[in-house]
């Protein structure tokens, strides 16, 4: 299970260290670059799973990061609406 702390992901599985949004973006960029190149060695997720599959760890974190950003957008919109209502 992953736990969010501010904009950082704390991985509880296998004792992985904290993955930052920058690390998630770097992993995505590496894996989306030239498919002929083996990006895993430079990927922040390299070696994070026993089977060595970076994407198995990267994809859930990327989804969780997107969901967190969407929730933050919703919170900001709600705050803006409350402020707008208070000004009326």
N, C-alpha and C positions, 0 to 999 in steps of 0.2 A: 504494500500500500504506500502511496506517495502522500506526503503532507506538505502543504504550501505554507511558507513563512515569508511574508512580504512578497517579493518577486523572485524568490528562490525556491527550488524544489529540494526537499530533503528526501532522499531515497532510503526507505527502510529495508529494502530487500538486499541481502548480501553485503550490507555495510558500505555501499557505494558512497562516495563523497558527494557533497552538494553540487548540483548542476545549476548553473546560472542561465538566465535567458541568453546571454552571449554564447555560452557553450552549446545551447540547443540550436541557436542560429548557425553557429559554425558547423555543427554536425549536419544540419540540413543542407547547407551550402556545399559541403564536401560531397555528400551523397547525391546531390542533384547535379553536380558538375559532370564532367566527362565520364560516361558509364564504362569506358574502357580502362579507366584508371582505378586502382584499388584504393579508395579513400580511407578505409578503416584505420590504417596505422596512424593517421593524423587526427582521427575523430576523437572528441572528448569522451565518447562512449566506448571506445575500443577496450576490450577486455572487461567490460562491465558485467557480462553474462558468461556463464560457463561455456556455452556453445559458441561464444565469440561473435554473435550476431548483433552488431551495433544497433541496427534498425529496430530490433525487438525491444530495446530500451528507449531508443530515441523517439519513436512514433508516439507511445503513450505520454511521454513527457511533453512533446510538442502539442499534442491535443490538450493536455492539462493546462499548458501555458496559454493557449488560445482561449480556453474556457475561462481562465482567470482574467484575461484581458477583457473578454466580453462582459464578465460580471462587474469589473471595474468601470467599464463604459456605462453599464446600467446604473451603478451607484452614482456616478457623476451626473448622469441625466436626471436622476431623482433629486439630487442635491440642487441642481440648477432649477428644476421645477419648483422646489420648495422655496428657494430664494426669490424666484420670480413671483410666486404667490404672496410671499411676505412683502414684496415691494408694492403690491396692489392695494 
